[in-house]
Structure formats: structure tokens, C-alpha cells
Amino acid sequence: MQIFRLVNYLFSILFISVAVSCGEPGQQPDLAEASALASSSRLRVLAIGNSFTDNATQYIPQLLSALGTGQDLFFAKTVLGNSTLQQHWENYQSGAEVYGMSYACGGAWKHMGNRSLEYAMDFADWDVVVVQQVSWLAGISASYYPWLENIADRLRWKNPDMAIGWQMTWAYAPYSSHAEFYRYGNDYNRMLEDIAEATDAARGVADFVIPSGLMIDRLRGCAADSRIYAPDGFHLSDGVACYALSGLWHETVIAPRYDSCLDRKSYLGAAALCGVGDDDAADAYELILQLIQ
């Protein structure tokens, strides 16, 4: 009987350990497990956005795993496609459960189901929260206010020491068929310039900027647009573009607050997990170094 109890006890400990390690692959994780991971981490990051947030953070789980910076770091995102800053604020006020929430664990995104923005904001004691404007309004600074200030004030109400980050989104490919591209004269360069100018306006609220738009602009000098953009000309293709932005996010958001630094060998080694070739990974690595200096 004592042996049976001992085996039973050891099995229960093993089960709890596996559960808190993100659950079984392919299963929806228990929210209590995600909360336990967040509570035990020494750095907690939340990204609020839309499909451009998904693009930019696509390979964050793989990078955290490969670089060894995911052991006590909780990185989550809450996204709603095509959502503007104004819509984020209105959804926060209404409590609409329309955001897909996920967190990085074990080299993959683990989904937490549809949640409200208020739920995501209050899920953990966030150290860093990154926001962005919808891409087609990103170059119009008037569209940021007062929504960006409202969101930042609400976040800092809970944690005054929280760092607010801003993702500078990217311009559309010259051939993009996006219905709102006309706002920029269907001109890539004009859109990029307008986004850069509007981003300066966001610096009055944000503590730091992730220059994703500049990364894509420089990456266009290393790879054809057809390899960077998805066929629609505004989302990004899987591969080097998403890999480069995930690396940029790591070095802009995580590394300065996690006492870690960019290591060429491990960073390039992570490319294999993301399906990115050595040459593309090397190009992305050099561009990241240029942008964070």
C-alpha cells in the first residue's frame, strides 16, 4: 500500500509538472496553467494588435526556445484583425470577447481562446506592453489620439512602472491591392515616410519604438518583394520577413530587460526552427544589429 501511494504521489507531481509546462501539444491549455507561468516569470510581455502583430511575432516562440530566453519569460499577444486604436479602446469599454489570446511556450504559440481586451490587460502584472495602429492608418498621426493615450493610461493605472512599446508598422508593397492604399497615393515611399513621421508623434506616449517598418524597408534590399510580402502585398510571407521582425522584437523588447545579448551563433541556429535558410538569417541578423545600435 505504501509503495502504491508513493507511485501515485510521484505520478501526480509529474502530471503537475507537465501541465505547468504548457500542457499537451495540440490541446487548449488550462488558463490556470498560463496564469501560473505568468506569475513565476521574471519578465512578462503583452502585445496588443492585429494581423501585423501576428506577422511580427510569428517566430517569437521558436526564438525564445532556441536562444534559451524562454525559461522564465511570459510572452503573450491578444489580437483582433484589422482593429484600429479607436476600436481597441471601444472594445475595452464594451468588454467584447473578440480577441484571440495566445502565449509562447515550448517553441509554439498556445491559444487561450477568445477573450476581452480588459481580460488580457489584467491577466498578468505586465512589465512591457506593445501596441500599434492598424496599418492603413499608421501614417496618419491624428488617428492615434486620444485612443493611444487612453490605452496607455489604463495600462499604467495598474502598473505605473510598465514600459509601453510602439510597433512602427511597414508600408505596403508597390503592387499592393489594399483598398486603403489610396490614402498614400498608392506609393510605397510616401506611405513609409508618413508612417515614420506619425511614429515620432507616438513617442510622446510610448517609452520605446520597434522599427519594424524600417526593417522591412531594408530587407527589401536583400530579398525580392515576392519573398517578403504575401500575395496581397501588405501582410508578410512566412520565412525571412517574419523571422527578421521576430528577431527585432526580441532585441528591442526582451533583450534590454532580460540581461541578454544577441548571439550570432545561437540566433542563426534558431533559423532552422523557423524554416529560414542560413543566408537569409545572416542578412536579418546584420539588419537587426544596424537598427538596434
QUIDA-V115894 format. One record per residue. N is the residue number from 0. RES is the residue in three letters. PSI is psi in degrees with one decimal (NA if undefined). OMEGA is omega as a letter, one per 20 degrees, with the letter a starting at -180 (NA if undefined). NEAR is the number of other ideal C-beta (glycine too) atoms within 10 Angstrom. Layout:
BEGIN
N:RES:PSI:OMEGA:NEAR + N:RES:PSI:OMEGA:NEAR
END
This chain:
BEGIN
0:MET:-42.1:r:5 + 1:GLN:-39.4:r:6 + 2:ILE:-41.7:r:7 + 3:PHE:-43.2:a:8 + 4:ARG:-38.5:r:9 + 5:LEU:-45.3:r:10 + 6:VAL:-42.5:r:10 + 7:ASN:-42.0:a:10 + 8:TYR:-45.7:r:10 + 9:LEU:-38.5:r:10 + 10:PHE:-39.8:a:10 + 11:SER:-38.2:r:10 + 12:ILE:-43.3:r:10 + 13:LEU:-41.0:a:10 + 14:PHE:-43.6:r:10 + 15:ILE:-41.1:a:12 + 16:SER:-43.9:r:9 + 17:VAL:-41.0:a:12 + 18:ALA:-45.0:a:15 + 19:VAL:-8.3:r:17 + 20:SER:33.4:r:13 + 21:CYS:5.3:r:20 + 22:GLY:-179.1:a:17 + 23:GLU:143.7:r:10 + 24:PRO:136.4:r:8 + 25:GLY:-9.0:r:7 + 26:GLN:151.6:r:10 + 27:GLN:124.9:a:11 + 28:PRO:148.2:r:21 + 29:ASP:135.3:a:13 + 30:LEU:-29.0:r:14 + 31:ALA:-34.4:r:10 + 32:GLU:-43.6:r:19 + 33:ALA:-40.3:r:23 + 34:SER:-38.6:r:13 + 35:ALA:-40.1:r:14 + 36:LEU:-41.6:r:22 + 37:ALA:-42.3:a:18 + 38:SER:-33.0:a:11 + 39:SER:-7.6:a:10 + 40:SER:151.1:r:18 + 41:ARG:-4.0:r:12 + 42:LEU:127.6:a:17 + 43:ARG:122.9:a:22 + 44:VAL:134.9:r:27 + 45:LEU:133.9:r:25 + 46:ALA:128.8:r:26 + 47:ILE:122.8:a:25 + 48:GLY:-138.8:a:26 + 49:ASN:-150.0:a:21 + 50:SER:-26.7:r:17 + 51:PHE:-29.9:r:24 + 52:THR:-41.6:r:24 + 53:ASP:-46.6:r:19 + 54:ASN:-49.4:a:23 + 55:ALA:-23.7:a:29 + 56:THR:13.4:a:28 + 57:GLN:-42.4:a:21 + 58:TYR:16.2:r:28 + 59:ILE:-45.8:a:25 + 60:PRO:-42.1:r:24 + 61:GLN:-40.5:r:23 + 62:LEU:-44.4:r:28 + 63:LEU:-40.4:a:22 + 64:SER:-47.4:a:18 + 65:ALA:-35.1:a:20 + 66:LEU:-5.8:r:20 + 67:GLY:22.9:a:10 + 68:THR:17.3:a:19 + 69:GLY:10.1:a:21 + 70:GLN:-43.0:r:9 + 71:ASP:47.0:r:11 + 72:LEU:129.0:a:19 + 73:PHE:114.5:a:24 + 74:PHE:118.6:a:28 + 75:ALA:161.8:r:26 + 76:LYS:148.3:r:23 + 77:THR:117.8:a:25 + 78:VAL:148.3:r:19 + 79:LEU:116.6:a:21 + 80:GLY:134.0:r:14 + 81:ASN:20.0:a:11 + 82:SER:135.3:r:22 + 83:THR:169.7:r:19 + 84:LEU:-41.0:r:25 + 85:GLN:-43.0:r:18 + 86:GLN:-37.8:r:17 + 87:HIS:-46.9:a:25 + 88:TRP:-42.8:r:18 + 89:GLU:-36.8:r:15 + 90:ASN:-35.7:r:18 + 91:TYR:-44.5:a:21 + 92:GLN:-34.9:a:12 + 93:SER:-20.1:a:12 + 94:GLY:19.4:a:11 + 95:ALA:129.4:a:16 + 96:GLU:73.0:a:14 + 97:VAL:5.7:a:15 + 98:TYR:131.2:r:26 + 99:GLY:122.5:a:16 + 100:MET:134.7:a:23 + 101:SER:162.1:r:22 + 102:TYR:153.6:a:25 + 103:ALA:129.3:r:24 + 104:CYS:132.0:r:23 + 105:GLY:29.4:r:14 + 106:GLY:16.0:a:16 + 107:ALA:163.3:r:14 + 108:TRP:129.7:r:21 + 109:LYS:123.1:a:22 + 110:HIS:141.1:a:13 + 111:MET:10.8:r:22 + 112:GLY:-175.0:r:12 + 113:ASN:130.2:a:14 + 114:ARG:165.9:r:17 + 115:SER:161.1:r:18 + 116:LEU:-36.3:r:27 + 117:GLU:-40.6:r:17 + 118:TYR:-45.8:a:17 + 119:ALA:-42.5:a:22 + 120:MET:-35.9:a:19 + 121:ASP:2.0:a:11 + 122:PHE:-35.1:a:21 + 123:ALA:168.2:r:20 + 124:ASP:81.2:a:13 + 125:TRP:137.0:r:22 + 126:ASP:-33.6:a:20 + 127:VAL:135.2:r:20 + 128:VAL:129.6:a:25 + 129:VAL:131.9:r:25 + 130:VAL:171.1:r:24 + 131:GLN:162.8:r:27 + 132:GLN:155.3:r:30 + 133:VAL:147.1:a:22 + 134:SER:-41.1:a:24 + 135:TRP:-11.7:r:21 + 136:LEU:2.3:a:19 + 137:ALA:-23.7:r:29 + 138:GLY:12.3:a:23 + 139:ILE:95.2:a:16 + 140:SER:-29.3:r:18 + 141:ALA:-24.1:a:8 + 142:SER:-9.4:a:17 + 143:TYR:-29.0:a:23 + 144:TYR:144.8:j:15 + 145:PRO:11.1:a:11 + 146:TRP:-43.1:r:19 + 147:LEU:-43.3:r:25 + 148:GLU:-41.0:r:14 + 149:ASN:-46.1:a:17 + 150:ILE:-44.9:a:21 + 151:ALA:-42.2:r:19 + 152:ASP:-40.9:r:12 + 153:ARG:-41.5:r:15 + 154:LEU:-44.6:a:19 + 155:ARG:-16.4:r:14 + 156:TRP:-36.5:r:10 + 157:LYS:-38.8:a:11 + 158:ASN:94.5:a:14 + 159:PRO:-22.3:a:7 + 160:ASP:0.4:a:7 + 161:MET:141.2:r:19 + 162:ALA:129.1:r:19 + 163:ILE:123.1:r:20 + 164:GLY:155.3:r:22 + 165:TRP:126.1:r:24 + 166:GLN:118.1:r:30 + 167:MET:112.2:a:23 + 168:THR:178.0:a:30 + 169:TRP:159.8:r:31 + 170:ALA:155.7:r:26 + 171:TYR:152.8:r:24 + 172:ALA:149.0:a:23 + 173:PRO:-28.9:a:15 + 174:TYR:8.8:a:14 + 175:SER:143.0:r:21 + 176:SER:15.7:a:12 + 177:HIS:133.2:a:18 + 178:ALA:-21.7:a:8 + 179:GLU:5.3:a:13 + 180:PHE:-22.0:a:22 + 181:TYR:-25.0:r:10 + 182:ARG:-22.5:a:15 + 183:TYR:23.3:r:22 + 184:GLY:23.8:a:11 + 185:ASN:36.0:a:15 + 186:ASP:118.8:a:15 + 187:TYR:-50.8:a:21 + 188:ASN:-41.3:r:12 + 189:ARG:-41.9:a:14 + 190:MET:-44.1:r:26 + 191:LEU:-42.9:r:22 + 192:GLU:-42.1:r:14 + 193:ASP:-39.6:r:19 + 194:ILE:-42.4:r:25 + 195:ALA:-41.8:r:17 + 196:GLU:-43.2:r:12 + 197:ALA:-34.2:r:20 + 198:THR:-36.4:r:25 + 199:ASP:-34.5:r:11 + 200:ALA:-31.4:a:16 + 201:ALA:-19.8:a:24 + 202:ARG:-17.5:r:11 + 203:GLY:-19.1:r:10 + 204:VAL:-42.8:a:16 + 205:ALA:149.2:r:22 + 206:ASP:-24.4:r:12 + 207:PHE:163.5:a:15 + 208:VAL:137.2:r:18 + 209:ILE:111.2:a:25 + 210:PRO:57.2:a:21 + 211:SER:-37.6:r:27 + 212:GLY:-37.5:r:23 + 213:LEU:-35.5:r:20 + 214:MET:-46.8:a:24 + 215:ILE:-37.6:r:26 + 216:ASP:-44.7:a:18 + 217:ARG:-33.1:r:18 + 218:LEU:-27.6:r:23 + 219:ARG:-19.4:r:19 + 220:GLY:-10.5:a:8 + 221:CYS:-20.7:a:17 + 222:ALA:152.3:r:18 + 223:ALA:150.0:r:8 + 224:ASP:-33.9:a:17 + 225:SER:-19.8:r:12 + 226:ARG:-18.1:a:15 + 227:ILE:-47.2:a:21 + 228:TYR:151.2:r:22 + 229:ALA:167.7:a:15 + 230:PRO:-24.9:r:11 + 231:ASP:-12.8:r:12 + 232:GLY:6.4:r:18 + 233:PHE:-36.5:r:21 + 234:HIS:166.8:a:20 + 235:LEU:150.5:r:26 + 236:SER:153.0:r:16 + 237:ASP:149.1:r:14 + 238:GLY:-138.5:a:19 + 239:VAL:-37.3:a:24 + 240:ALA:-50.0:r:29 + 241:CYS:-35.4:r:24 + 242:TYR:-44.7:a:27 + 243:ALA:-42.1:a:30 + 244:LEU:-38.2:r:29 + 245:SER:-39.6:r:23 + 246:GLY:-39.4:r:27 + 247:LEU:-42.3:r:23 + 248:TRP:-43.5:r:28 + 249:HIS:-45.6:a:24 + 250:GLU:-22.9:a:21 + 251:THR:-38.3:a:20 + 252:VAL:-46.8:a:25 + 253:ILE:-54.2:a:21 + 254:ALA:-43.9:a:16 + 255:PRO:-19.4:a:14 + 256:ARG:2.0:a:14 + 257:TYR:8.9:a:17 + 258:ASP:40.1:r:9 + 259:SER:160.6:r:15 + 260:CYS:161.5:a:8 + 261:LEU:120.0:r:15 + 262:ASP:115.8:a:12 + 263:ARG:-45.6:a:12 + 264:LYS:-50.3:a:7 + 265:SER:-33.8:r:13 + 266:TYR:-46.0:r:20 + 267:LEU:-31.5:r:16 + 268:GLY:-28.7:r:14 + 269:ALA:-20.8:a:24 + 270:ALA:-35.3:a:25 + 271:ALA:-35.5:r:13 + 272:LEU:-22.2:a:15 + 273:CYS:3.7:a:21 + 274:GLY:30.0:a:14 + 275:VAL:134.0:a:24 + 276:GLY:163.5:a:13 + 277:ASP:-43.1:a:11 + 278:ASP:-43.8:r:12 + 279:ASP:-41.0:r:21 + 280:ALA:-39.7:r:22 + 281:ALA:-40.6:r:15 + 282:ASP:-45.3:a:19 + 283:ALA:-41.7:r:28 + 284:TYR:-45.7:a:19 + 285:GLU:-39.0:r:13 + 286:LEU:-38.8:r:21 + 287:ILE:-44.6:r:22 + 288:LEU:-41.8:a:12 + 289:GLN:-41.0:a:11 + 290:LEU:-22.3:a:17 + 291:ILE:-4.8:r:14 + 292:GLN:NA:NA:5
END
